[in-house]
Amino acid sequence: MLLLLNLFVWAALDTLHAETGSELRLDGLYGWSFYLLMALFGCGLVARAYCRQADTRSLLIPALSVSPYVLILFWLLSDVSQVETRPGLELVAAVLYLILLGVRVIQAAYTTARAKAVVVAIVLIIAAPLMLRSLDLDTRLWLTDDVDEEQAEDNSGAEALLYDQPARLVASVEHMAPRDPAAANVFYLGFAGDGEQSIFKREALFAETVFAEHFSSDDRALELINDNDDRDSYPIASVSGLQQSLKLIASRMDPEQDVLVLMLTSHGSQDGLAVVNGTLPLSQLDPAELRQALDEAGIKWRVIVVSACYSGVFLDALKGDDTLVITAADASHSSFGCDDDRDLTYFGEAFLKDSMPTTRTLEEAFRKASALIQQRETSEHKIRSNPQMSVGAPMHDKLMGLEAGPVHRKGNVTTVLNR
């Protein structure tokens, strides 16, 4: 009954503060359910800290009894202009008030407030604002159509953007340096599939520089990059864009001599590679579709690197006599390090940054990177990602001819991460 009373008070306050034209949406119940479970867990911790035999229910009753008053007080104070202009002071006052209230609740539940239970309650109360801010779950029942309008505005230019992509790809490929007829040439195509996080963009651009130094290839590169905040600097990464790019690059290659390096980086699943750019209607990239696109383009010699979780699903579909395939994980495990505060993923750092500049061949770089990743995952107690490699015998011989020079040094590779 006390829980229902609290939910009623919350619903009533939310209704009173609803904007004109709002509609009832029950999605907010999810947020409240999660916060209630966290509160129940917190009460359980305080009860166990009091003593092992303490009844959590005895603590819930006084806590739920005072909650309606706290909800009403905080909700009304949030409308006071003096409070709104001093958020820091408001937070400190609220935490101090809740600490005093927490001590009284413990006393009401168990007669006395033992030090251990009080300390646990204080820690939980201080941590609560940080948790609420990090989770940021929407608990509103009444919402306007602002979100739908924002999505409509975001999609208003989608048709023109997608229509413009073929011309942008043609222009980008035309700006590539002409191939050197005296030797086998290496062309690079980068694909950063997820525009929600900029780490994939950084990894694709860094890979371009690393492969350029490794193969002594310059100005024969094309980047397809999804970036929610920048759709102008590069052509967007889409399945259709990838298909067209492969055909355009193939038209500039000698199919019997030249090699394509294809770097794919994004989130991944057992169905393939994530392709996301805001609310643009983009299809995901599956392994069979990529193999078909490469075959239709007529590109014979292929170096394909897939940096994503479950990227091993691409191995069977892409491997062949004339292909080197490297994946950041096998088909059943995640890879790691795609947090946006990093420059590169764990695989990108180990393979592109720590191994390729100091080894003669891609196969050596893969073996070194695999060992580095295994050591890191073991030290961090993570489940092994198990990077994979498949290379056909003809492709092995082909790369031996291209990589016969001295060990490649870092040069200006590291400067890319500081751009």
C-alpha positions as CSV (number, residue, x, y, z in Angstrom):
1,M,0.0,0.0,0.0
2,L,2.8,2.4,0.8
3,L,4.5,1.6,-2.6
4,L,1.2,2.3,-4.4
5,L,0.8,5.6,-2.5
6,N,4.3,6.7,-3.6
7,L,3.5,5.8,-7.2
8,F,0.3,7.7,-7.0
9,V,2.0,10.8,-5.6
10,W,4.7,10.6,-8.3
11,A,2.0,10.2,-11.1
12,A,0.0,13.1,-9.7
13,L,3.1,15.4,-9.5
14,D,4.1,14.4,-13.0
15,T,0.6,15.2,-14.3
16,L,0.6,18.6,-12.6
17,H,3.9,19.5,-14.2
18,A,3.0,18.1,-17.7
19,E,3.4,20.6,-20.6
20,T,0.4,21.6,-22.6
21,G,-0.3,19.1,-25.4
22,S,1.5,16.2,-23.6
23,E,0.4,12.7,-24.2
24,L,0.3,9.8,-21.7
25,R,3.1,7.4,-22.4
26,L,3.9,4.6,-20.0
27,D,7.6,4.3,-20.9
28,G,8.5,6.1,-17.7
29,L,7.4,3.1,-15.7
30,Y,10.5,1.3,-16.9
31,G,12.7,4.0,-15.4
32,W,10.9,4.0,-12.1
33,S,10.9,0.2,-11.9
34,F,14.7,0.2,-12.3
35,Y,15.1,2.9,-9.6
36,L,12.8,1.1,-7.2
37,L,14.9,-2.1,-7.6
38,M,18.0,-0.1,-6.9
39,A,16.4,1.4,-3.8
40,L,15.3,-2.1,-2.6
41,F,18.9,-3.3,-3.1
42,G,20.2,-0.3,-1.2
43,C,17.8,-1.0,1.7
44,G,19.0,-4.6,1.7
45,L,22.6,-3.5,2.0
46,V,21.8,-1.2,5.0
47,A,19.9,-4.0,6.7
48,R,22.8,-6.4,6.3
49,A,25.2,-3.8,7.6
50,Y,23.0,-3.3,10.7
51,C,23.2,-7.0,11.5
52,R,22.8,-10.3,9.6
53,Q,19.4,-10.9,11.1
54,A,18.0,-7.5,10.4
55,D,14.7,-7.5,8.4
56,T,14.8,-5.5,5.2
57,R,11.1,-5.1,5.3
58,S,11.3,-3.2,8.6
59,L,13.5,-0.6,6.9
60,L,11.2,-0.4,3.8
61,I,8.2,0.6,5.9
62,P,9.6,3.9,7.4
63,A,11.4,4.6,4.1
64,L,8.3,4.4,2.0
65,S,6.3,6.3,4.7
66,V,8.5,9.4,4.4
67,S,9.0,9.1,0.6
68,P,5.7,10.9,-0.4
69,Y,6.8,14.0,1.7
70,V,10.3,14.0,0.2
71,L,8.9,13.7,-3.4
72,I,6.5,16.6,-2.8
73,L,9.1,18.8,-1.1
74,F,11.8,18.3,-3.8
75,W,9.3,18.6,-6.6
76,L,7.9,21.9,-5.3
77,L,11.4,23.3,-4.5
78,S,12.5,22.6,-8.1
79,D,10.1,25.3,-9.2
80,V,11.5,28.0,-7.0
81,S,13.7,30.3,-9.0
82,Q,16.3,30.8,-6.2
83,V,16.8,27.0,-6.1
84,E,17.0,26.6,-9.8
85,T,19.8,29.2,-10.0
86,R,21.9,27.4,-7.4
87,P,22.1,23.8,-8.5
88,G,25.3,23.0,-6.6
89,L,23.9,24.4,-3.3
90,E,20.6,22.6,-4.0
91,L,22.4,19.3,-4.4
92,V,24.5,19.7,-1.2
93,A,21.4,20.7,0.8
94,A,19.4,17.8,-0.6
95,V,22.1,15.2,0.2
96,L,22.6,16.5,3.8
97,Y,18.8,16.5,4.3
98,L,18.6,12.9,3.0
99,I,21.5,11.8,5.3
100,L,19.7,13.1,8.4
101,L,16.5,11.5,7.2
102,G,18.3,8.2,6.5
103,V,19.6,8.1,10.1
104,R,16.1,8.7,11.4
105,V,14.7,5.9,9.2
106,I,17.3,3.5,10.5
107,Q,16.4,4.5,14.1
108,A,12.7,4.0,13.3
109,A,13.3,0.6,11.8
110,Y,15.7,-0.8,14.4
111,T,15.4,1.4,17.5
112,T,19.0,2.5,17.4
113,A,21.3,3.6,14.5
114,R,24.4,1.5,14.5
115,A,27.5,3.1,13.0
116,K,28.1,0.5,10.2
117,A,24.5,0.8,8.9
118,V,24.7,4.6,9.0
119,V,28.0,4.7,7.1
120,V,26.6,2.4,4.4
121,A,23.4,4.6,4.1
122,I,25.5,7.8,3.8
123,V,27.7,6.2,1.0
124,L,24.6,5.2,-0.9
125,I,22.9,8.6,-0.5
126,I,26.1,10.4,-1.7
127,A,26.4,8.0,-4.6
128,A,22.7,8.3,-5.6
129,P,23.1,11.6,-7.6
130,L,26.0,10.2,-9.6
131,M,24.0,7.1,-10.4
132,L,20.9,9.1,-11.4
133,R,23.0,11.3,-13.6
134,S,24.9,8.4,-15.3
135,L,21.7,6.3,-15.9
136,D,19.6,9.3,-16.9
137,L,16.4,7.2,-17.3
138,D,13.3,9.1,-18.3
139,T,10.6,8.7,-15.6
140,R,8.0,11.1,-17.1
141,L,4.5,9.8,-17.9
142,W,3.4,12.8,-19.9
143,L,5.6,13.7,-23.0
144,T,5.3,16.0,-25.9
145,D,6.1,15.2,-29.5
146,D,9.5,17.1,-29.4
147,V,11.4,13.9,-29.9
148,D,9.4,13.0,-32.9
149,E,9.8,16.5,-34.3
150,E,13.6,16.3,-33.8
151,Q,13.7,13.0,-35.7
152,A,11.6,14.5,-38.5
153,E,14.0,17.4,-38.7
154,D,17.0,15.1,-38.7
155,N,15.5,13.1,-41.6
156,S,14.4,16.1,-43.6
157,G,17.7,16.3,-45.4
158,A,18.2,12.5,-45.5
159,E,16.9,12.1,-49.1
160,A,19.2,14.8,-50.4
161,L,22.1,13.5,-48.5
162,L,21.7,9.9,-49.8
163,Y,21.0,11.1,-53.3
164,D,24.3,13.1,-53.2
165,Q,26.5,10.1,-52.1
166,P,27.2,8.5,-55.6
167,A,28.5,11.8,-56.9
168,R,30.7,12.2,-53.9
169,L,32.1,8.8,-54.2
170,V,33.0,9.3,-57.9
171,A,34.7,12.6,-57.1
172,S,36.7,11.0,-54.2
173,V,37.9,8.2,-56.4
174,E,38.8,10.5,-59.2
175,H,41.1,12.4,-56.8
176,M,43.1,9.3,-56.1
177,A,46.7,9.2,-57.4
178,P,47.0,7.3,-60.7
179,R,48.5,3.8,-60.3
180,D,52.2,3.1,-61.0
181,P,52.3,0.8,-64.0
182,A,55.8,-0.4,-63.0
183,A,54.7,-2.2,-59.8
184,A,51.7,-3.7,-57.9
185,N,49.7,-1.0,-56.3
186,V,47.9,-1.0,-53.0
187,F,44.5,0.7,-52.6
188,Y,42.9,1.4,-49.3
189,L,39.1,1.6,-48.4
190,G,38.1,2.4,-44.8
191,F,34.6,1.8,-43.5
192,A,33.6,3.2,-40.0
193,G,30.1,1.9,-39.6
194,D,28.8,3.3,-36.3
195,G,28.4,7.1,-36.1
196,E,27.3,7.1,-32.5
197,Q,31.0,6.8,-31.4
198,S,33.9,8.6,-32.9
199,I,36.4,5.9,-32.0
200,F,35.5,4.0,-35.2
201,K,36.2,7.1,-37.3
202,R,39.6,7.5,-35.5
203,E,40.5,3.9,-36.1
204,A,39.6,3.9,-39.8
205,L,41.7,7.1,-40.4
206,F,44.6,5.7,-38.3
207,A,44.5,2.5,-40.3
208,E,44.7,4.4,-43.5
209,T,48.0,6.0,-42.5
210,V,49.5,2.8,-41.1
211,F,48.7,0.8,-44.3
212,A,50.1,3.7,-46.4
213,E,53.4,3.5,-44.6
214,H,53.5,-0.3,-44.6
215,F,52.9,-0.6,-48.3
216,S,54.5,2.7,-49.4
217,S,51.2,3.7,-51.0
218,D,50.1,7.3,-51.1
219,D,46.9,9.0,-52.1
220,R,45.1,5.9,-53.1
221,A,42.6,5.8,-50.2
222,L,38.9,6.3,-49.7
223,E,37.1,6.6,-46.4
224,L,33.4,5.9,-45.8
225,I,32.7,7.2,-42.3
226,N,29.5,7.5,-40.3
227,D,29.6,10.4,-37.9
228,N,26.4,11.8,-36.3
229,D,27.9,15.2,-36.0
230,D,29.7,15.4,-39.4
231,R,28.2,14.2,-42.6
232,D,30.1,16.5,-44.8
233,S,33.8,15.7,-44.4
234,Y,33.5,12.1,-45.8
235,P,31.0,10.0,-47.8
236,I,28.8,8.2,-45.4
237,A,29.3,4.5,-44.7
238,S,26.5,2.4,-46.1
239,V,26.2,-0.9,-47.8
240,S,25.3,0.6,-51.1
241,G,28.1,3.1,-50.8
242,L,30.5,0.3,-50.1
243,Q,29.3,-1.6,-53.1
244,Q,29.8,1.4,-55.4
245,S,33.2,2.3,-53.9
246,L,34.5,-1.2,-54.6
247,K,33.4,-1.0,-58.2
248,L,34.9,2.5,-58.6
249,I,38.2,1.5,-57.0
250,A,38.3,-1.7,-59.1
251,S,38.0,0.5,-62.3
252,R,41.4,2.1,-61.4
253,M,43.2,-1.1,-60.5
254,D,45.0,-3.7,-62.5
255,P,43.0,-6.8,-61.3
256,E,45.9,-9.2,-61.8
257,Q,48.5,-7.0,-60.0
258,D,47.0,-4.6,-57.5
259,V,45.8,-5.2,-53.9
260,L,42.8,-3.8,-52.0
261,V,43.1,-3.2,-48.3
262,L,39.6,-3.0,-46.8
263,M,39.4,-1.9,-43.1
264,L,36.0,-2.4,-41.5
265,T,35.5,-1.0,-37.9
266,S,32.3,-0.8,-36.0
267,H,30.2,-2.6,-33.4
268,G,29.4,-6.2,-34.5
269,S,27.1,-9.1,-33.8
270,Q,26.7,-12.6,-35.0
271,D,24.7,-11.2,-37.9
272,G,27.4,-8.9,-39.2
273,L,28.6,-5.3,-38.9
274,A,26.5,-2.4,-37.4
275,V,25.9,0.5,-39.8
276,V,24.4,3.5,-38.0
277,N,24.3,7.2,-38.8
278,G,21.7,9.0,-36.7
279,T,18.2,8.2,-37.9
280,L,19.3,7.5,-41.5
281,P,17.7,4.3,-42.8
282,L,20.8,2.2,-43.3
283,S,21.1,-1.5,-43.7
284,Q,23.5,-3.6,-41.7
285,L,26.4,-5.3,-43.5
286,D,26.4,-9.1,-43.4
287,P,29.3,-11.3,-44.5
288,A,27.7,-12.9,-47.6
289,E,26.7,-9.4,-48.9
290,L,30.3,-8.2,-48.5
291,R,31.7,-11.2,-50.4
292,Q,29.2,-10.7,-53.2
293,A,30.2,-7.0,-53.5
294,L,33.9,-7.9,-53.7
295,D,33.2,-10.5,-56.3
296,E,31.0,-8.3,-58.4
297,A,33.6,-5.5,-58.3
298,G,36.2,-8.0,-59.8
299,I,38.8,-7.3,-57.1
300,K,41.1,-10.3,-57.0
301,W,43.8,-9.6,-54.3
302,R,42.1,-8.7,-51.0
303,V,43.4,-7.8,-47.5
304,I,40.4,-7.5,-45.2
305,V,40.6,-6.4,-41.6
306,V,37.4,-6.5,-39.5
307,S,37.6,-4.8,-36.1
308,A,34.4,-5.6,-34.3
309,C,32.8,-7.9,-31.8
310,Y,32.0,-11.4,-33.3
311,S,33.9,-10.4,-36.4
312,G,34.9,-14.0,-36.9
313,V,31.5,-14.4,-38.7
314,F,33.2,-12.8,-41.7
315,L,36.0,-15.3,-41.9
316,D,34.3,-18.3,-43.7
317,A,32.5,-16.0,-46.1
318,L,35.6,-14.0,-47.1
319,K,38.5,-16.4,-47.0
320,G,40.0,-17.7,-50.2
321,D,43.3,-18.3,-52.1
322,D,43.7,-14.7,-53.0
323,T,42.6,-13.2,-49.7
324,L,44.0,-12.4,-46.3
325,V,41.3,-12.0,-43.7
326,I,42.0,-10.7,-40.1
327,T,39.3,-10.3,-37.5
328,A,39.4,-8.9,-34.0
329,A,37.5,-11.8,-32.5
330,D,36.1,-15.2,-33.4
331,A,32.5,-15.7,-34.3
332,S,31.4,-16.4,-30.7
333,H,33.1,-13.7,-28.6
334,S,33.3,-9.9,-28.2
335,S,36.3,-7.8,-28.7
336,F,37.1,-4.9,-26.3
337,G,38.0,-1.3,-26.0
338,C,35.4,0.5,-28.0
339,D,34.8,3.2,-25.3
340,D,34.8,6.7,-26.9
341,D,37.4,8.0,-24.5
342,R,40.0,5.8,-26.2
343,D,41.9,6.5,-29.4
344,L,41.7,2.9,-30.7
345,T,40.0,-0.4,-29.8
346,Y,42.1,-3.0,-28.1
347,F,42.6,-4.8,-31.4
348,G,43.3,-1.5,-33.3
349,E,45.9,-0.5,-30.7
350,A,47.6,-3.9,-30.7
351,F,47.5,-4.5,-34.4
352,L,47.8,-1.1,-36.0
353,K,49.8,0.8,-33.5
354,D,51.9,-1.7,-31.6
355,S,52.6,-4.4,-34.2
356,M,52.4,-3.2,-37.9
357,P,55.0,-0.5,-37.6
358,T,57.5,-2.9,-36.1
359,T,57.0,-6.1,-38.2
360,R,57.8,-6.9,-41.8
361,T,54.5,-8.6,-42.7
362,L,50.9,-8.5,-41.8
363,E,51.0,-12.1,-40.7
364,E,53.8,-11.3,-38.2
365,A,51.9,-8.2,-37.1
366,F,48.8,-10.4,-36.5
367,R,50.6,-12.9,-34.4
368,K,52.3,-10.2,-32.3
369,A,49.0,-8.4,-31.9
370,S,47.2,-11.7,-30.9
371,A,49.8,-12.3,-28.1
372,L,49.4,-8.7,-26.9
373,I,45.6,-8.9,-26.8
374,Q,45.7,-12.2,-25.0
375,Q,48.1,-10.8,-22.3
376,R,45.8,-7.8,-21.9
377,E,42.6,-9.7,-21.6
378,T,44.2,-12.1,-19.1
379,S,45.5,-9.3,-16.9
380,E,42.0,-7.6,-17.0
381,H,40.2,-10.9,-16.4
382,K,38.2,-10.7,-19.6
383,I,36.9,-13.6,-21.7
384,R,39.3,-14.2,-24.7
385,S,38.3,-12.5,-27.9
386,N,40.4,-15.0,-30.0
387,P,41.4,-12.9,-33.0
388,Q,41.4,-14.9,-36.3
389,M,43.4,-14.9,-39.5
390,S,43.0,-16.8,-42.8
391,V,45.5,-16.4,-45.7
392,G,45.5,-18.3,-48.9
393,A,48.9,-19.6,-50.2
394,P,48.8,-17.4,-53.4
395,M,48.0,-14.4,-51.2
396,H,50.8,-15.2,-48.8
397,D,53.3,-15.3,-51.8
398,K,51.8,-12.0,-53.2
399,L,52.3,-10.2,-49.9
400,M,55.8,-11.6,-49.5
401,G,56.7,-9.7,-52.6
402,L,55.1,-6.5,-51.5
403,E,56.5,-6.7,-47.9
404,A,60.0,-7.7,-48.8
405,G,61.5,-4.4,-47.7
406,P,63.0,-3.5,-44.2
407,V,61.0,-3.3,-41.0
408,H,58.5,-0.4,-41.2
409,R,59.0,2.4,-38.7
410,K,56.4,4.5,-37.1
411,G,57.2,7.8,-39.0
412,N,54.3,10.1,-38.6
413,V,51.7,7.4,-37.8
414,T,51.2,8.5,-34.3
415,T,50.4,12.0,-35.2
416,V,47.1,10.9,-36.7
417,L,45.7,10.2,-33.2
418,N,46.4,13.7,-32.2
419,R,44.5,15.4,-35.0
